[in-house]
């Protein structure tokens, strides 16, 4: 499968909001916060047109609990090997439209790397441009989504380190 990159689309904010409302209904009162993360939440020049969502819940249940609440014909669980996180890819017909990450809510939620990255890069045109060029190069060079994702790691780590340093937070690996 070729990695599709497209120009930023203002409608992604509305798609996020609509999906957030549906997931709030499906997951109920356990949901503490749902955030739009990833490139579709940032006005980057190029993005994979898949809405990334980070959902913090309390209590954090086992995988079966979430699989029972999300339609298995629409949401496909993806094994990531990440601790305390479940990832579901959402499909509309055969089109991949959303990544839904479910994690345990903690008071430090807004210090997560995904949130810090989004908030730090959002208004820095130089970093947005650099990120877009990197994505274009990686997207043209592979059809392997894992290779594409890993190829962005160095840049993401650099941005997260800057954000964490500015906030006086300890540096951590972006894959933790």
HELIX and SHEET records of a PDB file:
HELIX    1   1 UNK A   11  UNK A   27  1                                  17    
HELIX    2   2 UNK A   28  UNK A   30  5                                   3    
HELIX    3   3 UNK A   39  UNK A   41  5                                   3    
HELIX    4   4 UNK A   63  UNK A   69  1                                   7    
HELIX    5   5 UNK A  109  UNK A  111  5                                   3    
HELIX    6   6 UNK A  113  UNK A  121  1                                   9    
HELIX    7   7 UNK A  125  UNK A  141  1                                  17    
HELIX    8   8 UNK A  145  UNK A  151  1                                   7    
HELIX    9   9 UNK A  153  UNK A  166  1                                  14    
SHEET    1   A 5 UNK A  31  UNK A  37  0                                        
SHEET    2   A 5 UNK A  51  UNK A  57 -1                                        
SHEET    3   A 5 UNK A  95  UNK A 104  1                                        
SHEET    4   A 5 UNK A  85  UNK A  92 -1                                        
SHEET    5   A 5 UNK A  75  UNK A  78 -1                                        
END                                                                             
